[in-house]
């Protein structure tokens, strides 16, 4: 499984990478633009991302904007609905407006920080990514 983690805070990015590493390749991005560049490159290769974890509050571009762009990129490459990457929002923002916006733009899961191993593993299991 190939996973992208977009998180601007070093400690949070390191924790997510450590949690996910046993399940496959983890690629990290510090901001929205970097995440989109990495996603675009992978989308044009045979080794696409299976799961993307997006923090909402990051420099360059919000996680909500990155999510919208990911779905647009997938459509441009003929990847629709269930065939696309699973997107999990990982954020401190638990307000209804942010949750609603994320699901409107087709995220599959929404985790409120602090993130821990159990939340991540449970989410991956719920998405059918691991058993």
Buried (B, 14 or more C-beta within 10 A) or exposed (E): BBBBBBBBEEEBBEBBBEBBEEBEEBBBBBBBBBBBEBBBEBBEEEEBBBBBBBBBEBEBBBBBBBBBBBBEBBEEEEBEEEEBBBBBBBBEBEEEEBBEBBBEBBBBBBBEBEBEEEBBBEBBEEBEBBE
